[in-house]
Amino acid sequence: MTRRSRSVLLVVHTGRREAVAAARDLAARLVKAGADVRALAPEADRLQCDGVTPVLPDDAAGSALDLVVALGGDGTLLRAAEVARPAGIPLLGVNLGHIGFLAEVDRSDLEATAERILTDSYDVEERMTLDVAVLRNGAETATGWALNDVTVEKAARQRMLDLVVEVDGRPLSRWGGDGIVCATPTGSTAYAFSAGGPVVWPTVQALLLVPLSAHALFARPLVVSPDSCVAIELLTGPGAVLFCDGRRTVELQARDRIEVRRGVQPVKLVRLRTAPFTDRLVEKFRLPVRGWRGPIDD
């Protein structure tokens, strides 16, 4: 397969020695093959790899890149998505964490992964995101986005949040509790899953609502249309915090309104394997499948 010069940005969890070692290994393979390898400036100092160019985080998305590679866990990939998404750059995750549900390959696959990067032999799939806006007295005060989830959570541990949820302009229910999770199918295996939400296949376009420790008779997880607008209105009570992918935060006040919609811009995830999502679930969650026989031919 014909090779062309590739430009790759590495985003690394430098707090993990195995992630740093893997990044050095991958960088050395790519540089040796003539690729333009870059790393975020604070991380490049830690990597200390010959041939790797440091770039400032604010400049990384604007540079000509073919690929962003995240080496760490899902948190590292979500951080790398902040660089990849604005420029529409494909994002590849190398799992060096625990479950690593968003990652595509493991440490043992680096040699083959480098070859696939160099030959541009991979698939790219678009993952739905969420756009969120905070309105105060009718005026927009903050905006954000998320690949996994947008959550509204109480700021004071000893108090409950009192909120009303609206779907497509109509009130749905009022809850008192710890908050609510709005998740994408990609995020259905993250916080929403821990809160009791359903697992949704990534190919399904939907928006999930999962109440957090809600004190109400009707407080079940909901799956709504991807074209719906979900609004959360904070009633009287203590302040709250809006989290986007657990990384970016906005301080909220009583009477704030939070509107969540399907994101205008998706995240492009690189896929090197053709295994179905079912196999990924079984592998990551170590689901018991012993005894399965499969279809029986006549």
Contacts in CASP RR format, 6 or more apart in sequence:
PFRMAT RR
TARGET T0000
AUTHOR 0000-0000-0000
METHOD contacts of the structure
MODEL  1
MTRRSRSVLLVVHTGRREAVAAARDLAARLVKAGADVRALAPEADRLQCD
GVTPVLPDDAAGSALDLVVALGGDGTLLRAAEVARPAGIPLLGVNLGHIG
FLAEVDRSDLEATAERILTDSYDVEERMTLDVAVLRNGAETATGWALNDV
TVEKAARQRMLDLVVEVDGRPLSRWGGDGIVCATPTGSTAYAFSAGGPVV
WPTVQALLLVPLSAHALFARPLVVSPDSCVAIELLTGPGAVLFCDGRRTV
ELQARDRIEVRRGVQPVKLVRLRTAPFTDRLVEKFRLPVRGWRGPIDD
1 119 0 8 1.000
1 121 0 8 1.000
2 119 0 8 1.000
3 33 0 8 1.000
3 118 0 8 1.000
3 119 0 8 1.000
4 120 0 8 1.000
5 34 0 8 1.000
5 35 0 8 1.000
5 36 0 8 1.000
6 30 0 8 1.000
6 35 0 8 1.000
6 36 0 8 1.000
6 66 0 8 1.000
6 67 0 8 1.000
6 117 0 8 1.000
6 118 0 8 1.000
6 120 0 8 1.000
7 35 0 8 1.000
7 36 0 8 1.000
7 38 0 8 1.000
7 63 0 8 1.000
7 64 0 8 1.000
7 65 0 8 1.000
7 66 0 8 1.000
7 67 0 8 1.000
8 30 0 8 1.000
8 35 0 8 1.000
8 36 0 8 1.000
8 37 0 8 1.000
8 38 0 8 1.000
8 65 0 8 1.000
8 66 0 8 1.000
8 67 0 8 1.000
8 68 0 8 1.000
8 69 0 8 1.000
8 117 0 8 1.000
9 38 0 8 1.000
9 39 0 8 1.000
9 40 0 8 1.000
9 55 0 8 1.000
9 60 0 8 1.000
9 63 0 8 1.000
9 65 0 8 1.000
9 67 0 8 1.000
9 68 0 8 1.000
9 69 0 8 1.000
9 83 0 8 1.000
9 89 0 8 1.000
10 23 0 8 1.000
10 26 0 8 1.000
10 27 0 8 1.000
10 37 0 8 1.000
10 38 0 8 1.000
10 39 0 8 1.000
10 40 0 8 1.000
10 43 0 8 1.000
10 47 0 8 1.000
10 52 0 8 1.000
10 69 0 8 1.000
10 71 0 8 1.000
11 39 0 8 1.000
11 40 0 8 1.000
11 43 0 8 1.000
11 68 0 8 1.000
11 69 0 8 1.000
11 70 0 8 1.000
11 71 0 8 1.000
11 76 0 8 1.000
11 79 0 8 1.000
11 80 0 8 1.000
11 83 0 8 1.000
12 19 0 8 1.000
12 20 0 8 1.000
12 23 0 8 1.000
12 39 0 8 1.000
12 40 0 8 1.000
12 43 0 8 1.000
12 46 0 8 1.000
12 47 0 8 1.000
12 70 0 8 1.000
12 71 0 8 1.000
12 72 0 8 1.000
12 76 0 8 1.000
13 19 0 8 1.000
13 71 0 8 1.000
13 72 0 8 1.000
13 73 0 8 1.000
13 75 0 8 1.000
13 76 0 8 1.000
13 96 0 8 1.000
13 97 0 8 1.000
14 20 0 8 1.000
14 42 0 8 1.000
14 43 0 8 1.000
14 46 0 8 1.000
14 47 0 8 1.000
16 72 0 8 1.000
16 96 0 8 1.000
16 97 0 8 1.000
18 96 0 8 1.000
18 107 0 8 1.000
19 71 0 8 1.000
19 72 0 8 1.000
19 76 0 8 1.000
19 96 0 8 1.000
20 46 0 8 1.000
20 47 0 8 1.000
22 71 0 8 1.000
22 94 0 8 1.000
22 96 0 8 1.000
22 107 0 8 1.000
22 110 0 8 1.000
23 39 0 8 1.000
23 47 0 8 1.000
23 49 0 8 1.000
23 71 0 8 1.000
24 47 0 8 1.000
24 48 0 8 1.000
24 49 0 8 1.000
25 110 0 8 1.000
26 69 0 8 1.000
26 71 0 8 1.000
26 94 0 8 1.000
26 110 0 8 1.000
26 113 0 8 1.000
26 114 0 8 1.000
27 37 0 8 1.000
27 39 0 8 1.000
27 47 0 8 1.000
27 49 0 8 1.000
27 51 0 8 1.000
27 52 0 8 1.000
28 49 0 8 1.000
29 110 0 8 1.000
29 111 0 8 1.000
29 114 0 8 1.000
30 37 0 8 1.000
30 114 0 8 1.000
30 117 0 8 1.000
30 118 0 8 1.000
31 37 0 8 1.000
31 49 0 8 1.000
31 50 0 8 1.000
31 51 0 8 1.000
31 52 0 8 1.000
33 114 0 8 1.000
33 118 0 8 1.000
35 117 0 8 1.000
35 118 0 8 1.000
36 53 0 8 1.000
37 49 0 8 1.000
37 51 0 8 1.000
37 52 0 8 1.000
37 53 0 8 1.000
38 44 0 8 1.000
38 52 0 8 1.000
38 53 0 8 1.000
38 54 0 8 1.000
38 55 0 8 1.000
38 60 0 8 1.000
38 63 0 8 1.000
38 65 0 8 1.000
39 47 0 8 1.000
39 49 0 8 1.000
39 52 0 8 1.000
39 53 0 8 1.000
39 54 0 8 1.000
39 55 0 8 1.000
40 54 0 8 1.000
40 55 0 8 1.000
40 56 0 8 1.000
40 57 0 8 1.000
40 60 0 8 1.000
40 83 0 8 1.000
41 54 0 8 1.000
41 55 0 8 1.000
41 56 0 8 1.000
41 57 0 8 1.000
44 52 0 8 1.000
44 53 0 8 1.000
44 54 0 8 1.000
44 55 0 8 1.000
45 54 0 8 1.000
55 63 0 8 1.000
57 83 0 8 1.000
60 83 0 8 1.000
61 83 0 8 1.000
61 84 0 8 1.000
61 86 0 8 1.000
61 87 0 8 1.000
61 89 0 8 1.000
62 86 0 8 1.000
62 87 0 8 1.000
65 87 0 8 1.000
65 89 0 8 1.000
66 89 0 8 1.000
66 90 0 8 1.000
66 120 0 8 1.000
67 89 0 8 1.000
67 90 0 8 1.000
67 91 0 8 1.000
67 92 0 8 1.000
67 117 0 8 1.000
67 270 0 8 1.000
68 80 0 8 1.000
68 83 0 8 1.000
68 84 0 8 1.000
68 89 0 8 1.000
68 90 0 8 1.000
68 91 0 8 1.000
68 92 0 8 1.000
69 80 0 8 1.000
69 91 0 8 1.000
69 92 0 8 1.000
69 93 0 8 1.000
69 94 0 8 1.000
69 117 0 8 1.000
70 76 0 8 1.000
70 77 0 8 1.000
70 79 0 8 1.000
70 80 0 8 1.000
70 91 0 8 1.000
70 92 0 8 1.000
70 93 0 8 1.000
70 94 0 8 1.000
70 103 0 8 1.000
71 93 0 8 1.000
71 94 0 8 1.000
71 96 0 8 1.000
72 93 0 8 1.000
72 94 0 8 1.000
72 95 0 8 1.000
72 96 0 8 1.000
72 97 0 8 1.000
72 103 0 8 1.000
73 95 0 8 1.000
73 96 0 8 1.000
73 97 0 8 1.000
73 98 0 8 1.000
73 100 0 8 1.000
73 102 0 8 1.000
73 103 0 8 1.000
74 97 0 8 1.000
74 99 0 8 1.000
74 100 0 8 1.000
74 101 0 8 1.000
74 102 0 8 1.000
74 103 0 8 1.000
74 190 0 8 1.000
75 247 0 8 1.000
76 93 0 8 1.000
77 91 0 8 1.000
77 93 0 8 1.000
77 102 0 8 1.000
77 103 0 8 1.000
78 102 0 8 1.000
78 147 0 8 1.000
78 148 0 8 1.000
78 245 0 8 1.000
78 246 0 8 1.000
78 247 0 8 1.000
79 247 0 8 1.000
80 91 0 8 1.000
80 93 0 8 1.000
81 91 0 8 1.000
81 147 0 8 1.000
81 245 0 8 1.000
81 267 0 8 1.000
82 247 0 8 1.000
83 89 0 8 1.000
84 90 0 8 1.000
84 91 0 8 1.000
84 267 0 8 1.000
84 268 0 8 1.000
85 91 0 8 1.000
85 129 0 8 1.000
85 145 0 8 1.000
85 147 0 8 1.000
85 265 0 8 1.000
85 266 0 8 1.000
85 267 0 8 1.000
86 265 0 8 1.000
88 265 0 8 1.000
88 268 0 8 1.000
89 268 0 8 1.000
90 122 0 8 1.000
90 124 0 8 1.000
90 268 0 8 1.000
90 269 0 8 1.000
90 270 0 8 1.000
91 267 0 8 1.000
91 268 0 8 1.000
91 269 0 8 1.000
91 270 0 8 1.000
92 104 0 8 1.000
92 105 0 8 1.000
92 113 0 8 1.000
92 117 0 8 1.000
92 122 0 8 1.000
92 269 0 8 1.000
92 270 0 8 1.000
92 272 0 8 1.000
93 102 0 8 1.000
93 103 0 8 1.000
93 104 0 8 1.000
93 105 0 8 1.000
93 270 0 8 1.000
94 103 0 8 1.000
94 104 0 8 1.000
94 105 0 8 1.000
94 106 0 8 1.000
94 107 0 8 1.000
94 109 0 8 1.000
94 110 0 8 1.000
94 113 0 8 1.000
95 103 0 8 1.000
95 104 0 8 1.000
95 105 0 8 1.000
95 106 0 8 1.000
95 107 0 8 1.000
96 107 0 8 1.000
99 284 0 8 1.000
99 285 0 8 1.000
100 284 0 8 1.000
101 189 0 8 1.000
101 190 0 8 1.000
101 280 0 8 1.000
101 284 0 8 1.000
102 186 0 8 1.000
102 269 0 8 1.000
104 269 0 8 1.000
104 270 0 8 1.000
104 271 0 8 1.000
104 272 0 8 1.000
104 273 0 8 1.000
105 112 0 8 1.000
105 113 0 8 1.000
105 272 0 8 1.000
109 272 0 8 1.000
113 272 0 8 1.000
115 121 0 8 1.000
116 122 0 8 1.000
116 272 0 8 1.000
122 270 0 8 1.000
122 271 0 8 1.000
122 272 0 8 1.000
123 270 0 8 1.000
123 271 0 8 1.000
123 272 0 8 1.000
124 268 0 8 1.000
124 269 0 8 1.000
124 270 0 8 1.000
124 271 0 8 1.000
125 202 0 8 1.000
125 268 0 8 1.000
125 269 0 8 1.000
125 271 0 8 1.000
126 266 0 8 1.000
126 267 0 8 1.000
126 268 0 8 1.000
126 269 0 8 1.000
127 147 0 8 1.000
127 184 0 8 1.000
127 185 0 8 1.000
127 186 0 8 1.000
127 202 0 8 1.000
127 266 0 8 1.000
127 267 0 8 1.000
127 268 0 8 1.000
127 269 0 8 1.000
128 184 0 8 1.000
128 185 0 8 1.000
128 186 0 8 1.000
128 205 0 8 1.000
128 226 0 8 1.000
128 262 0 8 1.000
128 263 0 8 1.000
128 266 0 8 1.000
129 145 0 8 1.000
129 146 0 8 1.000
129 147 0 8 1.000
129 184 0 8 1.000
129 262 0 8 1.000
129 263 0 8 1.000
129 265 0 8 1.000
129 266 0 8 1.000
129 267 0 8 1.000
130 145 0 8 1.000
130 146 0 8 1.000
130 149 0 8 1.000
130 150 0 8 1.000
130 182 0 8 1.000
130 183 0 8 1.000
130 184 0 8 1.000
130 207 0 8 1.000
130 260 0 8 1.000
130 261 0 8 1.000
130 262 0 8 1.000
130 263 0 8 1.000
131 143 0 8 1.000
131 144 0 8 1.000
131 145 0 8 1.000
131 260 0 8 1.000
131 261 0 8 1.000
131 262 0 8 1.000
131 263 0 8 1.000
131 264 0 8 1.000
132 143 0 8 1.000
132 144 0 8 1.000
132 145 0 8 1.000
132 146 0 8 1.000
132 150 0 8 1.000
132 182 0 8 1.000
132 242 0 8 1.000
132 244 0 8 1.000
132 258 0 8 1.000
132 259 0 8 1.000
132 260 0 8 1.000
132 261 0 8 1.000
133 140 0 8 1.000
133 142 0 8 1.000
133 143 0 8 1.000
133 144 0 8 1.000
133 258 0 8 1.000
133 259 0 8 1.000
134 140 0 8 1.000
134 141 0 8 1.000
134 142 0 8 1.000
134 143 0 8 1.000
134 242 0 8 1.000
134 250 0 8 1.000
134 252 0 8 1.000
134 256 0 8 1.000
134 257 0 8 1.000
134 258 0 8 1.000
135 141 0 8 1.000
135 256 0 8 1.000
135 257 0 8 1.000
135 258 0 8 1.000
135 259 0 8 1.000
136 253 0 8 1.000
136 255 0 8 1.000
136 256 0 8 1.000
136 257 0 8 1.000
137 255 0 8 1.000
138 257 0 8 1.000
141 256 0 8 1.000
142 242 0 8 1.000
142 250 0 8 1.000
144 244 0 8 1.000
144 248 0 8 1.000
144 250 0 8 1.000
145 244 0 8 1.000
145 263 0 8 1.000
145 265 0 8 1.000
146 184 0 8 1.000
146 244 0 8 1.000
146 245 0 8 1.000
147 184 0 8 1.000
147 186 0 8 1.000
147 187 0 8 1.000
147 245 0 8 1.000
147 267 0 8 1.000
148 183 0 8 1.000
148 184 0 8 1.000
148 186 0 8 1.000
148 187 0 8 1.000
148 190 0 8 1.000
148 191 0 8 1.000
148 245 0 8 1.000
148 246 0 8 1.000
149 181 0 8 1.000
149 182 0 8 1.000
149 183 0 8 1.000
149 184 0 8 1.000
149 187 0 8 1.000
149 190 0 8 1.000
149 191 0 8 1.000
149 192 0 8 1.000
149 243 0 8 1.000
149 245 0 8 1.000
149 246 0 8 1.000
150 181 0 8 1.000
150 182 0 8 1.000
150 183 0 8 1.000
150 242 0 8 1.000
150 243 0 8 1.000
150 244 0 8 1.000
150 258 0 8 1.000
150 260 0 8 1.000
151 179 0 8 1.000
151 180 0 8 1.000
151 181 0 8 1.000
151 182 0 8 1.000
151 191 0 8 1.000
151 212 0 8 1.000
151 242 0 8 1.000
151 243 0 8 1.000
151 246 0 8 1.000
152 161 0 8 1.000
152 163 0 8 1.000
152 179 0 8 1.000
152 180 0 8 1.000
152 232 0 8 1.000
152 234 0 8 1.000
152 240 0 8 1.000
152 241 0 8 1.000
152 242 0 8 1.000
152 243 0 8 1.000
152 252 0 8 1.000
152 258 0 8 1.000
153 161 0 8 1.000
153 178 0 8 1.000
153 179 0 8 1.000
153 212 0 8 1.000
153 240 0 8 1.000
153 241 0 8 1.000
153 243 0 8 1.000
154 160 0 8 1.000
154 161 0 8 1.000
154 177 0 8 1.000
154 178 0 8 1.000
154 179 0 8 1.000
154 238 0 8 1.000
154 239 0 8 1.000
154 240 0 8 1.000
154 241 0 8 1.000
155 238 0 8 1.000
155 239 0 8 1.000
155 240 0 8 1.000
155 241 0 8 1.000
155 251 0 8 1.000
155 252 0 8 1.000
156 238 0 8 1.000
156 239 0 8 1.000
159 237 0 8 1.000
159 238 0 8 1.000
160 176 0 8 1.000
160 177 0 8 1.000
160 178 0 8 1.000
160 215 0 8 1.000
161 175 0 8 1.000
161 176 0 8 1.000
161 177 0 8 1.000
161 178 0 8 1.000
161 179 0 8 1.000
161 234 0 8 1.000
161 237 0 8 1.000
161 238 0 8 1.000
161 239 0 8 1.000
161 240 0 8 1.000
162 174 0 8 1.000
162 175 0 8 1.000
162 176 0 8 1.000
162 177 0 8 1.000
162 234 0 8 1.000
162 235 0 8 1.000
162 236 0 8 1.000
162 237 0 8 1.000
163 174 0 8 1.000
163 175 0 8 1.000
163 176 0 8 1.000
163 179 0 8 1.000
163 180 0 8 1.000
163 232 0 8 1.000
163 233 0 8 1.000
163 234 0 8 1.000
163 235 0 8 1.000
164 171 0 8 1.000
164 172 0 8 1.000
164 173 0 8 1.000
164 174 0 8 1.000
164 175 0 8 1.000
164 232 0 8 1.000
164 233 0 8 1.000
164 235 0 8 1.000
165 171 0 8 1.000
165 172 0 8 1.000
165 173 0 8 1.000
165 174 0 8 1.000
165 175 0 8 1.000
165 180 0 8 1.000
165 209 0 8 1.000
165 230 0 8 1.000
165 231 0 8 1.000
165 232 0 8 1.000
165 233 0 8 1.000
166 172 0 8 1.000
166 230 0 8 1.000
166 231 0 8 1.000
166 232 0 8 1.000
166 233 0 8 1.000
167 224 0 8 1.000
167 228 0 8 1.000
167 229 0 8 1.000
167 230 0 8 1.000
167 231 0 8 1.000
168 228 0 8 1.000
168 229 0 8 1.000
169 229 0 8 1.000
169 231 0 8 1.000
173 216 0 8 1.000
173 218 0 8 1.000
173 219 0 8 1.000
174 216 0 8 1.000
174 235 0 8 1.000
175 211 0 8 1.000
175 214 0 8 1.000
175 215 0 8 1.000
175 216 0 8 1.000
175 219 0 8 1.000
176 214 0 8 1.000
176 215 0 8 1.000
176 216 0 8 1.000
177 211 0 8 1.000
177 212 0 8 1.000
177 213 0 8 1.000
177 214 0 8 1.000
177 215 0 8 1.000
178 212 0 8 1.000
178 213 0 8 1.000
178 214 0 8 1.000
179 211 0 8 1.000
179 212 0 8 1.000
179 213 0 8 1.000
179 214 0 8 1.000
179 240 0 8 1.000
180 209 0 8 1.000
180 210 0 8 1.000
180 211 0 8 1.000
180 212 0 8 1.000
180 214 0 8 1.000
180 232 0 8 1.000
181 191 0 8 1.000
181 192 0 8 1.000
181 195 0 8 1.000
181 208 0 8 1.000
181 209 0 8 1.000
181 210 0 8 1.000
181 211 0 8 1.000
181 212 0 8 1.000
182 207 0 8 1.000
182 208 0 8 1.000
182 209 0 8 1.000
182 230 0 8 1.000
182 232 0 8 1.000
182 260 0 8 1.000
183 190 0 8 1.000
183 191 0 8 1.000
183 192 0 8 1.000
183 207 0 8 1.000
183 208 0 8 1.000
183 210 0 8 1.000
184 207 0 8 1.000
184 208 0 8 1.000
185 200 0 8 1.000
185 201 0 8 1.000
185 202 0 8 1.000
185 203 0 8 1.000
185 204 0 8 1.000
185 205 0 8 1.000
185 206 0 8 1.000
185 208 0 8 1.000
186 202 0 8 1.000
187 193 0 8 1.000
187 208 0 8 1.000
188 197 0 8 1.000
188 198 0 8 1.000
188 199 0 8 1.000
188 200 0 8 1.000
188 208 0 8 1.000
189 199 0 8 1.000
189 281 0 8 1.000
189 284 0 8 1.000
191 246 0 8 1.000
192 208 0 8 1.000
192 210 0 8 1.000
192 221 0 8 1.000
193 199 0 8 1.000
195 210 0 8 1.000
195 211 0 8 1.000
195 212 0 8 1.000
195 221 0 8 1.000
196 210 0 8 1.000
196 221 0 8 1.000
197 208 0 8 1.000
197 210 0 8 1.000
197 221 0 8 1.000
198 208 0 8 1.000
198 221 0 8 1.000
198 223 0 8 1.000
199 281 0 8 1.000
200 206 0 8 1.000
200 208 0 8 1.000
200 223 0 8 1.000
201 277 0 8 1.000
202 277 0 8 1.000
203 277 0 8 1.000
205 226 0 8 1.000
205 262 0 8 1.000
206 223 0 8 1.000
206 224 0 8 1.000
206 225 0 8 1.000
206 226 0 8 1.000
207 223 0 8 1.000
207 224 0 8 1.000
207 225 0 8 1.000
207 226 0 8 1.000
207 228 0 8 1.000
207 230 0 8 1.000
207 260 0 8 1.000
207 262 0 8 1.000
208 221 0 8 1.000
208 222 0 8 1.000
208 223 0 8 1.000
208 224 0 8 1.000
209 221 0 8 1.000
209 222 0 8 1.000
209 223 0 8 1.000
209 224 0 8 1.000
209 230 0 8 1.000
210 221 0 8 1.000
210 222 0 8 1.000
211 219 0 8 1.000
211 220 0 8 1.000
211 221 0 8 1.000
224 230 0 8 1.000
226 262 0 8 1.000
227 262 0 8 1.000
228 261 0 8 1.000
229 259 0 8 1.000
229 260 0 8 1.000
229 261 0 8 1.000
230 259 0 8 1.000
230 260 0 8 1.000
230 261 0 8 1.000
231 257 0 8 1.000
231 258 0 8 1.000
231 259 0 8 1.000
231 260 0 8 1.000
232 257 0 8 1.000
232 258 0 8 1.000
232 260 0 8 1.000
233 255 0 8 1.000
233 256 0 8 1.000
233 257 0 8 1.000
233 258 0 8 1.000
234 240 0 8 1.000
234 252 0 8 1.000
234 253 0 8 1.000
234 254 0 8 1.000
234 255 0 8 1.000
234 256 0 8 1.000
234 257 0 8 1.000
234 258 0 8 1.000
235 254 0 8 1.000
235 255 0 8 1.000
236 254 0 8 1.000
237 254 0 8 1.000
238 254 0 8 1.000
239 251 0 8 1.000
239 252 0 8 1.000
239 253 0 8 1.000
239 254 0 8 1.000
240 252 0 8 1.000
240 253 0 8 1.000
240 256 0 8 1.000
241 249 0 8 1.000
241 250 0 8 1.000
241 251 0 8 1.000
241 252 0 8 1.000
242 249 0 8 1.000
242 250 0 8 1.000
242 251 0 8 1.000
242 252 0 8 1.000
242 258 0 8 1.000
243 249 0 8 1.000
252 258 0 8 1.000
281 287 0 8 1.000
282 289 0 8 1.000
END
